[in-house]
Amino acid sequence: MTTTEIVQKLWGLCNVLRDDGITYHQYVTELTYILFLKMAEETGAEKKIPKGYRWADLIAKDGIEQHQFYRELLLKLGTRGKNRVQHIYANASTNIDEPKNLEKIVSAINRLDWYSAREEGLGDLYEGLLQKNADEKKSGAGQYFTPRPLINAMVRLVQPRLGERCGDPACGTFGFMIVADQYLKTKYDDYFDLTTEQQTFQRRRSFTGIELVRDAHRLALMNAMLHGIEGEIRHGDALSSEGKVFKDYDVILTNPPFGTKRGGERPTRDDLTYPTSNKQLNFLQTIYRSLRPDGKARAAVVLPDNVLFADGDGQKIRADLMDKCDLHTILRLPTGIFYAQGVKTNVLFFTRGKKDKDNTQKLWLYDMRTNMPGFGKRTPLTLDHFKGFIKAFGDDPYGRAERQDQGETGRFRCFTREEIKKRNDSLDITWLQDDSVRNGEDLADPAEIADEILTRLDLATKEMRELARLLGEVN
């Protein structure tokens, strides 16, 4: 049985829980609690779990007794588990109300072909589940799961190296760090030829992150563990005082959350030069301030269009970025690759300078949006779609190699710092003619638009129900 087939079977178990009103995201969290026990048994890691609360103890019971024991197990592991186990089960509770449904899931998991799963990689299996959850629009998990082809392209261009500290201040399910680790393992034969000291560094210190959302933090911990990464993943807000520990990195790869803080609040950390209610602008400052000022530390960051043109503090932050860093490349991403269809995004590639002034001399922009297909379920994004950009970017992770300006009809163009200053430091620069505008055509897929409307209505309904539940508890 292949990993894909096992993932399909595990995902199919979600149907068992529909009568309990469990959402896709809740199901993945619930599955994480149960799968952790089974995977600990398969990997020989049960010593981290208190005796009497392991997989064999769970499957030895059935019916109401099993359901009661499962509740007790969640509480026990969340308070007395060791290290990462305790963090995964912190404040854990079950959404499964029917004992027979729990029994079906536990029995089905126990019957799976775990020999094949181990052979193909338990980490890949878990990644497959996270991908399924992200692909299911109704789960709302796309905001925590950046498309793997995009992550692969970003990691390939930034080129993490042995001994470097890599971090993600909004790590979601830890996807960027997982891919960065796999990139290095592919180059260095799974680290087998490294010294013991080097192996320890790569496993425990090279890849770290911060995540605010509790359930996403659980998934990140589980994902890291199954991929053999023991680096610290903090549960906290990088825009609060906790974020001050996120510093001195060689590589940062991230896709920060979009939007503004609730009520227009500013970040609580006091070391940002230009604090604003715009989350992305605050994250951008956090990121370039967290890079080592050695002329080599580099970042690739996914950010929405408003970061490129916002005035006021936005203009000041862009100018500060271009002073402190060499902002050498911007990739304008196509639409439809993230959960919300209307969100337009970019990847900013920059290197922290040794000094804090005049580091950006010229900026290269690659337009992968204009006259590109609208990506979605019908046209999935693949690494092949990035071939043109990867070739234009070149093999230098600092963007300093010789490049070819493709002119007004090409997708890759260069703009000097002086030209950008004349635009009031706006980076929202376009030059290609949009065929859909020129021809008066609407290239948007009506089916995709209808699907997006239904999805948003579904999420709004769930939010209203949750609000009503909270108000009921208060009253």
PLY file of the C-alpha trace (Angstrom):
ply
format ascii 1.0
element vertex 475
property float x
property float y
property float z
element edge 474
property int vertex1
property int vertex2
end_header
0.00 0.00 0.00
1.44 3.39 -1.02
1.52 6.55 1.10
-1.10 8.10 -1.20
-3.45 5.16 -0.61
-2.95 5.32 3.16
-3.61 9.06 3.16
-6.79 8.48 1.15
-7.98 5.88 3.67
-7.22 8.12 6.65
-8.96 11.07 5.00
-11.95 8.90 4.21
-12.40 8.24 7.93
-13.57 11.84 8.26
-16.93 10.66 6.92
-17.35 8.61 10.09
-17.37 11.80 12.15
-19.88 13.82 10.16
-22.68 12.92 12.55
-20.61 14.46 15.36
-20.48 17.74 13.42
-16.69 17.69 13.25
-15.02 19.99 10.71
-12.11 18.99 8.49
-9.67 21.02 10.57
-10.95 19.50 13.80
-10.60 16.07 12.22
-6.93 16.61 11.36
-6.27 17.79 14.92
-8.15 14.77 16.33
-6.31 12.48 13.96
-3.02 13.96 15.16
-3.83 12.96 18.75
-4.57 9.38 17.73
-1.89 8.98 15.05
0.81 10.21 17.41
0.22 7.20 19.65
0.38 4.75 16.74
3.40 6.40 15.13
5.23 6.45 18.47
4.72 2.70 18.61
5.95 2.29 15.02
9.07 4.44 15.52
10.06 3.16 18.95
9.43 6.54 20.58
6.95 5.32 23.21
9.38 6.08 26.03
8.21 9.70 25.74
4.65 8.59 26.57
3.71 7.61 30.17
3.15 3.88 30.66
-0.50 2.92 30.61
-1.35 5.63 28.06
0.12 4.17 24.89
-1.37 2.78 21.67
-1.69 -0.78 23.02
-3.64 0.55 26.01
-6.07 2.42 23.76
-6.83 -0.47 21.40
-7.24 -2.87 24.32
-10.51 -1.12 25.18
-13.71 -0.59 23.26
-17.04 1.21 23.44
-17.75 3.60 26.29
-14.72 2.39 28.26
-12.40 3.28 25.37
-14.04 6.69 24.94
-13.63 7.52 28.63
-10.03 6.29 28.60
-9.29 8.42 25.52
-10.49 11.55 27.31
-8.33 10.65 30.31
-5.37 9.98 27.99
-5.59 13.44 26.40
-5.57 15.09 29.81
-2.71 12.92 31.05
-0.45 13.55 28.07
-1.21 17.27 28.10
-0.09 17.59 31.72
2.49 14.83 32.26
3.87 14.00 28.85
7.55 14.69 28.22
8.75 17.71 26.26
7.19 17.77 22.77
4.50 15.24 23.74
3.14 17.63 26.36
3.13 20.51 23.86
1.25 18.48 21.25
-1.45 17.52 23.77
-1.56 20.86 25.64
-5.22 21.74 26.43
-6.31 18.87 24.18
-9.93 17.77 24.17
-11.92 15.51 21.90
-14.73 16.51 19.57
-15.81 12.87 19.12
-19.03 12.39 21.09
-20.00 8.90 19.92
-17.87 6.05 21.37
-18.62 3.89 18.32
-17.06 6.53 16.03
-13.86 6.61 18.06
-13.74 2.82 17.97
-14.13 2.79 14.17
-11.26 5.26 13.70
-8.90 3.52 16.13
-9.62 0.10 14.60
-9.19 1.40 11.04
-5.84 3.01 11.88
-4.66 -0.17 13.59
-5.45 -2.21 10.44
-3.45 0.00 8.06
-0.27 -1.26 6.39
2.21 0.42 8.71
5.17 -1.49 7.30
4.65 0.25 3.95
4.06 3.56 5.71
7.40 3.29 7.51
9.17 2.34 4.30
7.82 5.35 2.41
8.19 7.72 5.37
5.76 8.61 8.14
6.58 12.26 7.62
5.41 12.06 4.01
2.22 10.39 5.19
1.46 13.21 7.62
2.35 15.84 5.02
-0.18 14.17 2.74
-2.90 14.63 5.34
-2.00 18.29 5.81
-2.13 18.75 2.05
-5.57 17.12 1.90
-6.80 19.49 4.61
-5.38 22.53 2.80
-6.91 21.47 -0.52
-10.35 21.20 1.07
-11.56 24.80 0.90
-14.22 24.30 3.55
-11.51 23.51 6.11
-10.07 27.03 5.90
-6.62 25.50 6.43
-5.13 26.95 3.25
-4.03 29.97 5.27
-1.64 27.74 7.24
-0.41 25.66 4.29
1.63 27.33 1.55
1.52 25.39 -1.76
4.45 22.97 -1.84
5.56 23.90 -5.40
6.00 27.51 -4.24
7.92 26.45 -1.11
10.12 24.16 -3.20
10.96 27.00 -5.60
11.74 29.46 -2.78
13.99 26.98 -0.93
15.79 26.03 -4.13
16.62 29.68 -4.87
17.59 30.70 -1.32
19.83 27.61 -1.03
20.09 26.91 2.74
23.54 25.64 3.76
24.90 23.34 6.43
25.45 25.09 9.75
23.04 27.92 8.98
20.17 28.86 11.28
16.88 28.84 9.37
13.66 30.21 10.84
10.02 31.00 10.19
8.28 33.56 12.46
4.80 32.44 11.30
5.52 28.78 10.66
2.01 27.31 10.32
2.53 23.56 9.93
6.32 24.07 9.55
6.30 23.45 5.81
9.14 25.83 4.87
11.51 24.32 7.42
10.56 20.75 6.45
11.41 21.45 2.80
14.63 23.29 3.73
15.71 20.27 5.79
14.84 17.88 2.94
16.78 20.08 0.50
19.94 19.69 2.60
19.36 16.00 3.30
19.18 15.38 -0.45
22.49 17.17 -0.96
24.24 15.46 1.95
22.93 11.88 1.89
20.54 12.30 4.83
23.42 13.81 6.86
25.06 10.37 7.17
28.52 11.67 6.22
28.44 14.62 8.64
30.25 14.68 11.95
28.24 13.99 15.11
28.42 17.68 15.98
27.10 18.70 12.56
24.28 16.15 12.72
23.23 17.40 16.15
23.18 21.00 14.94
21.07 20.15 11.89
18.62 18.14 13.97
18.28 20.43 17.00
19.27 23.97 16.09
19.13 24.52 12.36
15.35 24.77 11.89
13.09 26.70 14.28
9.87 28.68 14.22
7.06 30.50 15.99
3.32 29.88 15.55
0.45 31.77 17.19
-2.51 29.46 16.46
-2.63 26.59 18.96
-3.92 23.88 16.61
-1.47 24.86 13.86
1.30 24.71 16.47
0.31 21.12 17.32
0.45 20.15 13.66
3.86 21.83 13.30
5.26 19.89 16.27
3.94 16.59 14.91
5.23 17.37 11.41
8.70 18.26 12.68
8.90 15.16 14.88
7.99 12.81 12.02
10.68 14.42 9.87
13.36 14.05 12.54
13.59 17.76 13.39
13.97 18.67 17.07
14.44 22.43 16.73
12.36 24.72 18.95
8.89 25.63 17.70
7.47 28.25 20.03
3.77 28.79 20.60
3.46 32.55 20.59
3.13 35.79 18.66
6.20 36.99 16.78
4.72 40.51 16.87
4.70 40.54 20.69
7.62 40.76 23.10
8.03 36.98 22.63
9.19 37.68 19.08
12.34 39.41 20.34
14.01 36.01 20.72
13.64 35.49 16.96
16.97 36.96 15.81
20.40 36.31 14.31
19.18 34.05 11.49
21.07 33.15 8.34
17.93 32.23 6.39
14.27 33.15 6.86
11.54 31.55 4.75
7.96 32.45 5.56
4.41 33.28 4.50
3.06 35.55 7.28
-0.72 35.77 7.91
-2.61 38.40 5.93
-4.86 41.13 7.36
-4.78 43.60 10.24
-4.74 43.08 13.98
-8.17 43.02 15.60
-9.54 46.48 16.33
-6.65 48.05 14.41
-4.26 47.35 17.28
-0.54 47.84 16.84
2.00 45.14 17.73
2.87 44.86 21.41
6.62 44.47 20.81
8.42 47.77 21.28
11.47 47.35 19.05
9.88 47.98 15.63
10.82 51.33 14.09
7.45 51.77 12.35
4.73 49.90 14.30
1.47 49.70 12.34
-1.86 47.85 12.40
-0.86 46.11 9.15
0.38 42.62 10.08
2.41 42.11 6.93
4.34 45.35 7.33
5.11 44.44 10.94
6.22 40.96 9.93
8.38 42.42 7.17
10.19 44.61 9.73
10.54 41.65 12.10
12.05 39.53 9.33
14.72 41.87 8.00
15.67 42.93 11.54
16.09 39.22 12.46
18.72 38.54 9.79
22.41 38.64 10.67
23.96 41.91 9.36
26.82 40.05 7.66
26.04 40.55 3.98
25.04 36.88 3.59
21.86 36.37 5.64
18.90 36.17 3.27
15.13 35.82 3.19
12.30 34.88 0.87
8.91 36.13 2.07
5.38 35.81 0.66
3.52 39.11 1.00
0.30 40.58 -0.46
0.24 43.40 -3.00
-0.64 46.11 -0.45
2.87 45.84 1.04
4.23 47.04 -2.32
2.23 50.27 -2.49
0.87 51.19 0.99
1.71 54.81 1.76
2.61 56.40 5.11
4.35 53.81 7.27
4.32 51.42 4.32
6.51 53.75 2.27
8.88 54.27 5.23
9.18 50.53 5.85
9.96 49.82 2.18
12.63 52.52 2.20
14.07 51.10 5.43
14.08 47.61 3.90
15.94 48.84 0.81
18.44 50.65 3.02
19.18 47.77 5.40
18.91 45.03 2.77
19.58 44.37 -0.86
16.03 43.82 -2.10
17.21 42.23 -5.32
14.16 40.31 -6.61
10.36 40.37 -6.47
8.23 37.60 -7.96
4.65 38.64 -8.74
2.69 35.44 -8.11
-0.34 34.36 -10.15
-3.81 34.43 -8.60
-5.71 31.46 -7.21
-2.83 29.63 -5.55
-3.94 30.49 -2.01
-7.16 29.81 -0.15
-8.78 33.20 -0.93
-9.14 33.59 -4.71
-8.92 37.38 -4.67
-5.63 37.63 -2.77
-2.73 38.84 -4.93
0.69 37.97 -3.60
4.41 38.31 -4.23
7.66 36.81 -3.02
10.31 39.27 -1.87
13.93 38.04 -1.96
16.44 40.14 -0.02
19.85 39.93 1.68
20.77 41.82 4.86
23.72 44.17 4.33
26.73 44.75 6.56
25.71 48.38 6.86
22.26 49.95 7.25
22.28 52.33 4.29
21.98 52.13 0.49
22.10 48.35 0.16
19.56 48.16 -2.67
20.96 49.53 -5.92
18.73 47.74 -8.40
15.63 45.57 -8.20
14.57 42.82 -10.58
10.86 42.04 -10.98
9.47 38.89 -12.53
5.80 39.03 -13.59
4.31 35.54 -13.26
0.78 36.95 -13.01
-0.10 38.80 -16.20
-1.59 36.54 -18.90
-1.13 33.47 -16.72
-3.91 30.94 -16.05
-6.03 31.27 -12.92
-4.77 28.47 -10.71
-7.08 26.33 -8.63
-8.48 22.80 -8.56
-8.83 22.74 -12.34
-5.32 24.09 -12.97
-3.10 23.03 -10.06
0.17 24.86 -9.50
3.30 22.77 -10.12
7.05 23.37 -9.91
7.17 23.41 -13.71
5.28 26.71 -13.67
8.29 28.29 -11.94
10.85 27.12 -14.53
11.01 30.49 -16.30
11.52 32.38 -13.05
14.09 29.92 -11.70
16.12 30.24 -14.92
15.92 34.04 -14.86
16.82 34.19 -11.14
20.01 32.18 -11.66
22.14 30.11 -9.29
23.23 32.93 -6.96
21.06 33.01 -3.77
22.04 36.67 -3.27
20.78 37.78 -6.68
24.17 39.26 -7.60
24.88 37.20 -10.71
24.59 38.72 -14.18
20.98 38.79 -15.38
19.26 39.54 -18.66
16.66 42.34 -18.77
13.87 41.03 -21.00
12.47 44.49 -21.78
8.86 45.65 -22.03
7.66 42.42 -23.68
9.40 40.02 -21.29
8.52 38.91 -17.78
11.85 39.90 -16.15
12.83 43.57 -15.83
15.31 45.61 -13.84
14.65 48.94 -12.09
17.27 51.10 -10.41
16.91 52.48 -6.92
16.67 55.96 -8.41
13.77 54.91 -10.63
11.98 53.45 -7.60
12.51 56.66 -5.60
10.76 58.58 -8.38
7.77 56.31 -7.79
7.71 57.32 -4.08
9.22 53.92 -3.26
6.21 52.08 -4.66
7.15 48.57 -5.76
3.81 47.93 -7.46
5.31 48.03 -10.94
3.73 46.50 -14.05
4.68 46.73 -17.70
3.08 43.80 -19.55
-0.19 44.38 -21.38
-3.00 42.30 -19.84
-4.68 40.49 -22.75
-7.93 40.08 -20.83
-8.21 43.85 -20.46
-7.11 44.56 -24.02
-9.59 42.08 -25.48
-12.40 42.94 -23.10
-12.48 39.36 -21.89
-13.17 37.99 -18.44
-10.77 35.11 -17.94
-12.07 34.21 -14.49
-13.67 30.78 -14.29
-17.36 31.21 -13.30
-17.30 27.83 -11.55
-14.30 28.91 -9.46
-16.05 32.19 -8.54
-19.23 30.34 -7.52
-17.18 27.88 -5.48
-15.42 30.75 -3.70
-18.73 32.47 -2.85
-20.16 29.25 -1.40
-17.00 28.64 0.60
-17.06 32.12 2.11
-20.73 31.77 2.99
-20.01 28.43 4.64
-17.18 29.89 6.71
-19.30 32.90 7.67
-22.08 30.57 8.86
-19.63 28.59 11.00
-18.24 31.81 12.50
-21.77 32.98 13.37
-22.54 29.63 15.03
-19.32 29.81 17.04
-20.12 33.39 18.10
-23.61 32.32 19.17
-22.10 29.45 21.18
-19.64 31.78 22.93
-22.38 34.29 23.71
-24.48 31.45 25.12
-21.61 30.43 27.43
-21.19 34.02 28.62
-24.89 34.33 29.41
0 1
1 2
2 3
3 4
4 5
5 6
6 7
7 8
8 9
9 10
10 11
11 12
12 13
13 14
14 15
15 16
16 17
17 18
18 19
19 20
20 21
21 22
22 23
23 24
24 25
25 26
26 27
27 28
28 29
29 30
30 31
31 32
32 33
33 34
34 35
35 36
36 37
37 38
38 39
39 40
40 41
41 42
42 43
43 44
44 45
45 46
46 47
47 48
48 49
49 50
50 51
51 52
52 53
53 54
54 55
55 56
56 57
57 58
58 59
59 60
60 61
61 62
62 63
63 64
64 65
65 66
66 67
67 68
68 69
69 70
70 71
71 72
72 73
73 74
74 75
75 76
76 77
77 78
78 79
79 80
80 81
81 82
82 83
83 84
84 85
85 86
86 87
87 88
88 89
89 90
90 91
91 92
92 93
93 94
94 95
95 96
96 97
97 98
98 99
99 100
100 101
101 102
102 103
103 104
104 105
105 106
106 107
107 108
108 109
109 110
110 111
111 112
112 113
113 114
114 115
115 116
116 117
117 118
118 119
119 120
120 121
121 122
122 123
123 124
124 125
125 126
126 127
127 128
128 129
129 130
130 131
131 132
132 133
133 134
134 135
135 136
136 137
137 138
138 139
139 140
140 141
141 142
142 143
143 144
144 145
145 146
146 147
147 148
148 149
149 150
150 151
151 152
152 153
153 154
154 155
155 156
156 157
157 158
158 159
159 160
160 161
161 162
162 163
163 164
164 165
165 166
166 167
167 168
168 169
169 170
170 171
171 172
172 173
173 174
174 175
175 176
176 177
177 178
178 179
179 180
180 181
181 182
182 183
183 184
184 185
185 186
186 187
187 188
188 189
189 190
190 191
191 192
192 193
193 194
194 195
195 196
196 197
197 198
198 199
199 200
200 201
201 202
202 203
203 204
204 205
205 206
206 207
207 208
208 209
209 210
210 211
211 212
212 213
213 214
214 215
215 216
216 217
217 218
218 219
219 220
220 221
221 222
222 223
223 224
224 225
225 226
226 227
227 228
228 229
229 230
230 231
231 232
232 233
233 234
234 235
235 236
236 237
237 238
238 239
239 240
240 241
241 242
242 243
243 244
244 245
245 246
246 247
247 248
248 249
249 250
250 251
251 252
252 253
253 254
254 255
255 256
256 257
257 258
258 259
259 260
260 261
261 262
262 263
263 264
264 265
265 266
266 267
267 268
268 269
269 270
270 271
271 272
272 273
273 274
274 275
275 276
276 277
277 278
278 279
279 280
280 281
281 282
282 283
283 284
284 285
285 286
286 287
287 288
288 289
289 290
290 291
291 292
292 293
293 294
294 295
295 296
296 297
297 298
298 299
299 300
300 301
301 302
302 303
303 304
304 305
305 306
306 307
307 308
308 309
309 310
310 311
311 312
312 313
313 314
314 315
315 316
316 317
317 318
318 319
319 320
320 321
321 322
322 323
323 324
324 325
325 326
326 327
327 328
328 329
329 330
330 331
331 332
332 333
333 334
334 335
335 336
336 337
337 338
338 339
339 340
340 341
341 342
342 343
343 344
344 345
345 346
346 347
347 348
348 349
349 350
350 351
351 352
352 353
353 354
354 355
355 356
356 357
357 358
358 359
359 360
360 361
361 362
362 363
363 364
364 365
365 366
366 367
367 368
368 369
369 370
370 371
371 372
372 373
373 374
374 375
375 376
376 377
377 378
378 379
379 380
380 381
381 382
382 383
383 384
384 385
385 386
386 387
387 388
388 389
389 390
390 391
391 392
392 393
393 394
394 395
395 396
396 397
397 398
398 399
399 400
400 401
401 402
402 403
403 404
404 405
405 406
406 407
407 408
408 409
409 410
410 411
411 412
412 413
413 414
414 415
415 416
416 417
417 418
418 419
419 420
420 421
421 422
422 423
423 424
424 425
425 426
426 427
427 428
428 429
429 430
430 431
431 432
432 433
433 434
434 435
435 436
436 437
437 438
438 439
439 440
440 441
441 442
442 443
443 444
444 445
445 446
446 447
447 448
448 449
449 450
450 451
451 452
452 453
453 454
454 455
455 456
456 457
457 458
458 459
459 460
460 461
461 462
462 463
463 464
464 465
465 466
466 467
467 468
468 469
469 470
470 471
471 472
472 473
473 474
